[in-house]
C-alpha cells in the first residue's frame, strides 16, 4: 500500500482539513530557536506578568502550577470499553483498533450534534480515516478494514440508542490575532457566558489565561492571549515579546487547534498585516499553520458597494477577503499548498437568530455549530496522524528537495555547435579555404561603372527597367561584399605568416596599422511609448576601436512613459596573443525582486598547422540558483573538407555535478552543402542521457554574404529507458528584395511539435498589410461577440 501512503502525503497539505496534524513537542513549533534568545532575559520577566491562572468552568481560578497536567490527548483518555462492551486491554490494542475506536467516537459526536454523515466535511474526514486504516493494515488486512468501518457505524448507532453517555472527548484551542478583532467576545459567545472581559475602546486582554468550559458535552479549553499591535516598526518588539510568551506557555501542553482572528469588515486589497503573519511563522514555525482555522469576525456587517452602486454579493465578498488572507499566509510559509478552513463569526447582540436562539449569519449558517464541527474534525484528523506518525513526514515551506536540471537540456546544450568570434567580427564557422577559392576575385573590379539614379529619375523608369536596375545593384553589392571578405582573410593570413617568419619588424608593423573606422551601431529597441520623456537618444553613439560593447536592454513589459531599460548586455572579442582569441557575451537584468544573468565566455587557440583548442564558461540563472558549465573542445582539421570535433563539459548546479562528452564530424561538399553528425552522453546524480543528431545544410548561392539556408535535422534521445525520435527543418530565405522569411518546424515521436513562421519587411506596403489584417481580425471578433450578446438577450 505504499502508493496510497504516498498519495495521502501529497494531499495532506492541499486539503483544508487534512492538513491538520498534532503539534508534538518535537516539532519546530515548540523548539526554542535563536529568535527568542535575544529576548530571553526580558521575555522571561515579561512572561510572568502576562500569564494568568486558568479560569475554570465555575468561574474560579486554579493555580498555574498544575497547568501542565491538565491536558492529555484524547486518544490516551478514551474509554475503549465504550466501543467494545466485552472489554479489552487498551494498552494491547493495535493501531487498527485504535482508529476504529476513534471513528466510533467521531460518529457518536456527529449524532449528538445532529449532523449527518452525508455532510461534505464529515464525508471527507471519514474518507481520510478509511485511507489511514488501509495504510496501516497493508494488503493483507483490507477486508478487515472494510468490515471495521461498517462495524464502527453499527457500534456508534447502538451505543447512542442505548442512552447518552458522557464521552471523554476534549480539545485545547489557542487564539491569536490583533487587538480589537473580537477574540475575547468570541470566547464568551462560545460558552454563552462572560468568561473574559471585553472592551470596545481599548485592549481588554493583557495576560495569557486559560478559559475552560463545556459546550454540547465537549470539554473545551481556550488559551486567550493579548492582542497583537498593528504592523509597524515600533510595534515589532512588543509583538515578538507577546508571541514568545505564548510559545513558552504552551510548550508543555500544546494546543490541538489554533484560531487566527481577522475582522471581515476591515479587510481590503491594501492588507497590511503580512508582517504579523511572518512574525508568527518565525516564532512558532510553519507547523502552526497546519492546525489553524481562519476566524472572520463581524461577518454580519454591512457589505461594501460594488461598481454598480449596490452592495456586493456576500459569498463573493467573503471569498475575496479569505483568499487575500490565505495568499499572505502562503507567502509567510513560502508554500502555496496549504489551505486553512474558514469560520465566519458574529458576536453582536443584535445578530439575527433562529427559532432556537442560535446566531445565524447572512448566508443562513449557524456559526457555533460550524465551529464545533471544524474543531472536532481537526482534532480527530490530528489524532489519526499521530497514530500513523504523519507529523514527521510533512513539512511546509519551500521544497526541501533541490531542483535538478534536465539532463536532455544539458545534453542538447553540449551538442550545440559553438564558435568563437575574432576581433574583426568574423567567426570560425566560415571556411577560410572556401573563401580563398571563390571565383569572383577580379569580377567586381572588371565591372563597368554604373550611374546611380536619383529618386525622381528612378520613378520615371518602367517596371521592368526598375527591376533590372535593382537587380544590378544587388549583384554588385554581393560581389563587393565577397571581395571585402576575401581580402580580410587574405590580410589575416599574410599577417600570420609574416609574424611566424619574423619578416616584419615592430616599426613596419606599426606603420601598416590602419586607424579604426567609426561604425554606427544599429538602433536599439525603444519603449512602446517613446516620447520626449524618454531619454533613449542619449545611448546612441559611434563605436570606433572599443573592445567592449555595452548596451542597455529593453524590458518589453515596462510601464508607459518609462525609460524601460532594466539590464545591460555586454559583448567583446579580442586577440589575447598570437593565434589566441577570446570572446565574452552576456546579459544581466535586475529589478526589485529578481536578478538574472546569462553569460558565455570562451577562448580558443588555433594552430596554423594543426588542431584548434577551445575552452569556455557558461553562467545561467535558474530561479535563485546559478548553473555553471565549463566545456572544452578540440577540432581536428586533417582533411580540407572534413572537421572532427570532440568535447567535454562539467556542469555544476547546487551540490550536484554533471559530466558530459561528445563526438562530432563535419563534411563539406563544395561551398554550399554540409553534413554534420554528432553523438553525446550526459550523466550525473544517478541518471544518464544519450543523444545524437544528423544534420544536412544547403546554403544559398550568395553564402557567406547572405545567410540563406535550408537545414534538415534528425535527432535521437534516450533517457530513463525511453527513446524519443525527432525531426526538424529550418529555413531562412529572401522572398523579395525587401521581404525575408524564416520557417522552423519540428515533430517528435510523442506527436508533439510546432511550426514557426517569421517575416521581416522593409517595405511600407507589407507593414500596412499586417496592420490591415490585424484590424480586420479584431472587427470580426467584435462582431462575433456582439452577435452572441444579441442572441443571449433575445433568448432571455
N, C-alpha and C positions, 0 to 999 in steps of 0.2 A: 504493500500500500504506500510505497514511497512517493509515487506520483501524486496521490491525493494529498499527502502531507506537504509536498512542495507547492501544490496548488493552493492549499489553505494559507501557507506562509505568504504567497504572493498577494492574497486578498485580505490579509489581516489589517493592513493599513489603508486599504482602498475603500472599505465599507465603514459607515459611520459607527455602527455598534460593534462590529467585530474587532475594531481597533482597540477596544478596551482590554486592559490586562492589569494584574495586580502590581502595585508599585513595591516590589520587595526591597528589603534593606540593602541588597547588593547592587541595586540599580544606581545610576548616576543621580537619580532624583534625591538621594539621601547622602551622597558622598560629599564630604566637606572639601570643596576644591579651594584652589588658591584665590578664588574670587572673594571669599569671605575671610581669608587670612588677614587681609589688610585692615579689616574692621573687626578683628576678633576681640580685641580688648574692649573697644567701645560697644561692640554688638552684644557682648555678654552682659554688660551692665544694663544696656537698653532692653535686652530680652526680659530681664527680671521685672522691669517696670511695665512691660507690655503684656505679660502673662497674668491672667486672672483665673481664680478657681472655677472649675466647671459648674454649670447650672444644671441641677437635677430636675427630673420631671415635676417634683413638687415645688420647685422654685428655690430650694435651698442650695447652698454652695458646699461642695466637697473639697477636701484638701487635694492639692495638686500632686502630693507625693504618691497617691495611688493611681495616678493617671495612666502610667504605662501598663497597668494590669487590667484596665477597664475594657480593653478591646481584644477579642480573639476572632480570627477568621471564622466565618460561618461554617466552613467545611469542618472545622475542628469542633464546633459546638453542636452540629446537627445530631439529632437523635435518630439513629439508624432504625430503632425499633418502630418508629412511625411508619417506615416504609416496609419493613419486614416484621410482621407481628410475631412470628415464632421466635424472634430474637436471633442475633448473631453478634459475634465479636467485631466491633468496628475496626479495631486495630489490624484485624486479619482480612479486612475487605480488600479485594483487588481494585484497581482503578476503574474497571468497567462497572463494578457495583457502586462505587462512589459517584460516578457520573449518572448512573441510573437513579440513585437516591437524590441527587441534586435535581434531576429532571422531575421527579415526583414532587419535590418541594416547590419547584417553579410552577408546575401545573396547579398545585393547590393554591398558591398565591394568586394566580390568574382567576381562579374560581371565586376567591374571596373579594377580588376587585371587580368582579362582574365582567371580565374581559373574555373574549372568545379566542380560541386557538387559530381562528381564521384571520385575526389581526395581522397586518403586514409585518409589524415589528416583532410580534410573537412568533410568526412563522419563520422569520429569519433566525431568531435565537434557537428555536427547535431544530432547524436545519443545521446550524453550526454545532449544536450538541450532538446530533446524529453523526456529522462528519468527524467530530472528535472521538466518538466511540469507535468508528471504523478505523481511524488511525491507530488507536490504542489496541484494538483487537487483532488487527492483521487479517490476512486472508483466511485463516483457519476458523475464526470466530465471527464471520459475517452473519451467519444465521442467528447466532446468539444476540448480536446487536439488534437485528430487526425484531426479534422476539422481545428483547428488553424494552424497546421503545413502546411497543404495544402494551407490555405489562405495566410500564410506568403510568400510562394513561389510565389503565384499569384500576391500579392501586390508588392513584390520586382521586379518581371518582368515588371509589369505595370508602376511602378514609373521610372525605368531605361529607359523604352521605351519612356516615355514622355519627356525625356531630362535629361541630367546630372545636378543634383542639388547638392549643397555643403552639405556634410554630416558632422555633428558636432561630429566627432569621433577623439579622440586623446589618446595618452598614453605616460607615462614617463618611461624612461629607466635609470637604474643605471649600470655603468660599473665598474667592479673590475678585478684586475689581477696584475701580476708582472710588473715591469717596463721593457719596451722594447718589449712587446708581441704584440703591434700594436693596442692598444685601440684608440688612437687619430687618427691613419691612417684609421681605420675602420669608425670612425665618419665622416671623410672627404669624404671617398668613398660613404658612405650612402647618404650624402647631395650633393655629386658631386661638392663640393666647399671647399675652405680652411676655415674651421671653427675653427680648433685648430692647434697649432704649433706642428710639428713633427721633430724629430732629430734621426738619425740612430746611433749616437755615445754616447749620454747621455740622461738622462730623460728629456722629453720636457714639461711634465705637472707637475707643482709644486703647483697648487692650485685646489680646488674644484670649478668647474664652470658649469653652465648650458648652453647648446647649443640647440637652438630651430630652427625648420625649418619645411618644408612641403615636403613630399615625396608621389607622386601619390595622392595628395589631402588629405593626412592624416597628421595631426599635430603631430609632434614627438618632445619631449623634452628629451635630453640626459644629464645626470649628469656625467660629466667627472671627474675622481678622480686621484690623484697622484698614480704612480705605487708603488706597494709593493716591498720591497727589498728581495733578495734571502734569503732562510731559513738559519739562523744561530743564535747563542745565542746573538750576538751583535746587530742583527737587529730586535729582537723581540719587544723591547720597541718602536722603531721607527715605525714599522708596526702597533703596537697597537694604537699609537697616531693617525695615519692616519685613521684607521678604526673607532676610537671613534669620530673623527672629521666628518667623513662621516655619522655616526649614528646621530649626533646632527643636521647635515644639513638637513637630510631627515625626521626628526621626525615630522615636521608639515605638510609636503607634501610628503607622501610616494610614492615610485615608483610602477608602475604596473608590471614591468619586470626587472629582474636582469640578466646581461650578465657577465659571468665569462670567462676570456680570458686565453688561453694557446696556445703555439706555437706547431703546429703539427710536425714540423721538428726536434724538440729537445726532444720530449718525448721518453723515453726509459724505459726499465724494472727497471732501477735504479731511479725511480721517487723520488725526494727529497723535493717536495713542500707540503707534508702532513701537516707539522706544520702550513703552511699558511691556509690551509683548516680548520684545527682545530681552529685556531685563529679567522677566520671569523665566525665560528659557535659559539664560545664563546662570541664574541662581539654582534652579531646580533641575535643569537638564531637559532635554527634549522628551523624556519619558513622561513628564507631567501632562502632556497633551494627549496621551493615549486614552486616559480616563476622564477627559474634560468634556463637559457639556456647556455649550454657549447659552447663557440665560439672557434673554432680551426683556428688560422691564419696561413699564409704561407702554405696553403693547396695545392699549385701547385709546391711546392719544389720537387727536385729530390728524388725519392724513394730509400731507402737503399737496399743493395744487400741481397739476400737470401742465403741459404746454397749452392745452385747450381751456385752461381756467377751471377745470373740475378736479376734484380730489382723485388721486391715482388709485389704482386697484390695490386692495390690501395685500393680497398674496404676492403680487409682483413687487410691492414696496418691501415686504419682509424679505423676499428672496434677494433683492438688490442689496439690502443692508447686511444680511447674514453672509452673502457671498463676499462683500467687501471685507468684513472682519476675518473671514476664513482665508482670504487672499493674503492678508498681512500675517496671519498665523503661519501660513506656508512659507512666507519669507523669513519669519523668525526662526523656524526649524529647518529651513533650506530643504524642504521636501513638500512637493505638491500632492502626494498620495494620500495624505491624512484628510479625513472628513469627520468633523465633530458633529454630534447631534445638536439640535437647536431646540430650546424650550422658551416659549413665549409666556410671560408672566404679567399680571396686572394686580397691584396691591391697593388701588384706590378704593375707599369705602363705597363710592358711588358706582362701582363697576357693575355691569349687568349680571344678573344671577338667574339661574334656572329655578324650577319649582322646588328643587331640593336645597336651595340656598347656596349652591356652588357657583363661584365666579366663572363667567363664560366670556371668552374673547370674541372679537368681531367675526372671526371665522367659525363660530359655533363650538369651539373646543373648550373643554373644561381643563384648565391648565394644571390643576392639582393632581388629577388622575394621570395626566400625561407625564407629570413629574415623577410620580411613583413608578410608572411603567418604565420610564427611561432608566431610573436608578436601579430597579430590580434587574432589568436586562443587562445593564452594565456590570452589576455585581455578579450575576450568575456566569456571564461570559468570562469575567476575570478569574472566577474560581475554576472554570474549565481550563483556562490557560495555565493556571497553577498546577493542575493535575498532570497536564501534558508537558509542562515546563516550556511553554512557548515564550515566556517573558524574556528568556535569554537568547532567543532566536531571531528577534525582530528589533530593528533599530531605526529610528528616524534620523533624518539628516541627509547630507549628500551621500551618494552611493559609495560604500567603502571600497568596492572592487574597482581597481584602476581601469580606466578605459584603455582598450587595446587597439592599436591601429590596424587597419585592414591589410592583411598580407597581400591579397591581389593588387591593392592600390600601390603598396610599396614595390611590388614586382613590376608593375607597369611603369612606375617611375624609373626603375633601374633599367628597363629595356628601352626607354625613350632615348632617342639619339641626341647627343649633346655636342655642341660646337662652341668653340671659344673664338670671339671676335678679336681681330688685330686692331692696333691703334688707328689704322686708316679706315676702319669700318667694314672691312671685308673679312668674312669668316672662312673657316676651313672647309665648309660644305661645298664650295665651288672648286671644281677640279682645275688645278693650275695648268695641267698639260692640255686639257680640252680648250682652254683659252688661248694657249700659245699656238694650237693647231688650227685656229679659226682661219677661214679663207679670206675674210674681208679685211686683210691687213692694209691694203692700199686702195680699197674700193672707195672709201669716203673721200680720200684726197683726189681721186680721179673724177669725182663727180663735178659736173659743170655748176657754175654759180646759179643761184635761184633768186628771183626777185620776191621780196616779202611784200605782200599786198596790204594796203590799209583796209579798214573795215568798210569804208564806202566803196572801194574797188572790189572787195570780196563780195559785197552784196549785189554787184552788177553781173556777177558770173551766173551761168546757168547751173542747174543742179548737178549735171554730170561734170561740169568744169570744177565746181566746188569739191566734189568727191575726189576727183583726180588731184586737185591741189592739196587737199588734206592728206591723201594717201602718200603723196610725195614727201610732205613734211614728216609724216610718221616714219617713212622709210629712212630718211636722212637722220632723224633723231636716233633710231635704233643703231644705225651704223656708227654714229658719233659716240654713243654710249659704249658700244662694244670696243671701239678704238681706245677710248679712255681707260676702260677696264683692262684691256690687254697691255697698254702702256704702263699702267700701275704695276701689274705683275712683272713685267719686264724690268722695271725700275727696282722692284724689291729683289729680284733675282740677281741683278747686276750689283746692287749694294752688298748683298750677302756674299757674292763671290769675291768682290773687291776687299771685303773685310777679312775673308779667310786667307786670301793671298797676300794680304797686308801691302797692297799696292798703292793705297791712298792714305796719305798722312792726315793728321788731325786738321791742319790748316786748310788743306784742299777740301776735306770733307765739310768743314765749316763753310767754306766759300760756296759749296754746292747746295747748302741748305736753303730752302725757299721759305720765306716768311709765310706763316699760315694765313689762309684766306678766310675772311669773315663769312660765316654761314648763318642765315636766318633760320631760327628754329621754327618748326611748324606751330601753328596756332594751337593754344591749349583749349580744352573744353571749358566753357564758361557756364555759370549757373543759368538755369532756365529764365530767371527774372533778371537778366543782365540789364543794368541801367546805370545812371550816373553815380548811384550809391556804391556800386561795386568797383573796387579798385584793381580789377584784374589786369588792366593795361600796364600796371607797374611791373608785372612779371615778364613782359615781352622784352627781349634783348637779343643782341648778336653774340654768337659764340665764336671765338677765334681759336686759340690753341689750348683751351682749358681741358685738363684731363678728367675733371669731374663735372658731370652734368646733373644738376639738382633742379627739380621742378615740383611745384605743388600738385596735389592730387585732388580732383573734384569729388565731393560727396554727392552722388546722384539723388539722395533722399534729403538734401539740405532744405533749410527754410527759405521762403521767399525773401528777396532783398537782403540776403546774407552773402557773405564772401563765398561760402560754400566749400572751402578747402579744409580738409581735416587730416591731411597727411602729406608726405613728400615721397618722391621717387628719386632714386639715385642710379646713375649709370656711369661706368668708367671702363676704359680699355687702354692698356698701356704696355709698353715693352720694357720689362724689367732688366733684361740682359740680352745678349746676342742669342736669338732663337728662343727666347723665353718670353711668353706673353701671359698676361693676366687680365681678367675681366671681372667686374662686380656689377651686379644688377640687384635692385631691391626696392621694396616699397613698405612704408611704415604709416600706420594710421592710428590715431588716438582720439577718443572722446572722453566724456566724463566717467564712463564705466569700463569700457573695453579698450584693449590695446592689442594690436595685431601687427605682425611683421612677416614678410616673405622676402627671402634673400637667396641669391645664388652667386657663389664666389668660385672662381676656377682659375687654374694656372696650367700652362702647357709648355712643354719643351719639345721642339721639333728638330730632329737630327736630319740634316740635309741628305744624308746617305742612308738613313735608317728609319727606325720607327718614331712615333710620336707618343710621348708620355703626358698624361694629364691627371690632375687631382683637383677635387672640388669639395666645397662645404655648402650644404643647403640648410637653411633655417626656416621653419614654418610654424606659425602659431596654430594651436589646436585647443580652442577654448581658453582656459587659463594655463595650459601647458604648452611646451615648446618641443617640437620634433627636430632633432639634429641628425643630419645624414652626411657621412664622409664617404666619398666614392673616388675610385681611381680607374683609369683606362689606359690601355696600351694598343696603339694602332700599328699594324704591320703592313707596309705598302711594298710587298715583294714584287708584284707584277704591276704593269702600267694601269690596268683597268680592274684591279682587284684590291680590296682593302679588308684585312681581317682585324677584328677588334675583340678584346677580352677585358672584362672589368669586374671589380669587386666593390661592395658597398657595406657600410656599417651604419645602422640606424639606431639612435637612442631615443627612447620615449619613456619618461619616468625612470623606473628602476629596471626596465627591460631593454634588451639589445636584440637586434635582428640583423642577420648576416645574409648577404645575397651575392650571387655570382652570375655572370652572363658570358655568352659567346656570340659573336656576330660576324657575318661575312657579307660584303657588298661587291657586286659585279656590275660594271658599267659597259653597256653595249652602245658604242658610238657616243654621241654627246647628249642624246635625248632619253635613252632608255636605261633604267637602273633597276636591278633586282637586289633585294635585301632579305636575309634570313637570320633570325636570332633565336636564342633559347636561354632561359634563365631559371634560377631557383632562389627562393627566399624562405628562410626559416628562422624560428625563434619562438620561445615560450611554449615549446612542445608542439608547434604546428609548422607545417611545411607547405609551400605553394610552388607549383611548377607551371611554366608557361612559355609560349613562343609565338613568333609572328613570321609570316611570309608576305612580303610586300613587293609590288611591281609599280613603278612610277614612270609615266611617259610625260616628258617635259615638252613645252612649246618650242616652236622653231626659233623664237627670239630669246631663248634662255641663254645666259643668265640675266639679261637686261630686264625682261619681263617674266614674271613668275607664273605663267600659265602652265598648268599641270593637271594630270589625272592620276590618282593613286588607288589601287585595289589592294586590300589587306585582308588576310585570313589569320585569325587568332585562335589559340587553344589555351585553356586554363584548367588546371587540376588543383582542387583544394578540398580538403575534408572528404576525400574519397568520392568526389563529384567532379565531373568533367563538363566544361562549357565550351562550345564552339561558337565562334562569331565571325562575322564578315562585315566589312565597311568599305565604302567608296567615298573618296574626297576629290573634289574637282574645283578648280578656280580658273576662270577664263574671262575673256572680254567679249561681250555680246556686240557692242558697237564702240564707236570712238569715245563716247562719254559714259558708257554703261558697263560695269563689271558685275559678275555674279559668282557666287560661291555656293556649292551644293555639297552637303555632307549627309550621309545616310549610313545606318548600321543596324544589324539584326543578329541576335544570338539564338542558340538552341532552346532557350527558355521562352522563345516567342516574344522577346522584348526588344525594342529598338526605337529609333527616332529618325526623323528626317528634318533637316535644317536647310533653309534656302535664304541666302542673304544677297542683297543687291546694293550697289552704290552707284550714284549717278552725279555727274557734274552739270547736267542739262536741266534747265528750269522746267522743261516740259514734263520730264519724268517726275520731278518733285511735285508739280501741280497735279499729276495724275494720282499720285499716292494720297495727297490731301483730299482730292475729289472722291476717291474710293472710301476713305475713312468717313467723310461726311455722309456719303450715300449709305454706308453701313449703319451709321448712327441713326439716320432718318428711318430706315427700315425697322430698326429695333424699337424706336419710339412709336412708330405706327402700330407695331405688334402689341406693345404694352397698352396703348390706347384702345385697341380693339378688344383686348381681353378685359379691360376695365369696363368698357361699354357692355360687353356680354354679361359680366357679373352684375351690373346694375339692372339690366333687363331681366335677368333670371331672378333677382331679388324682388 
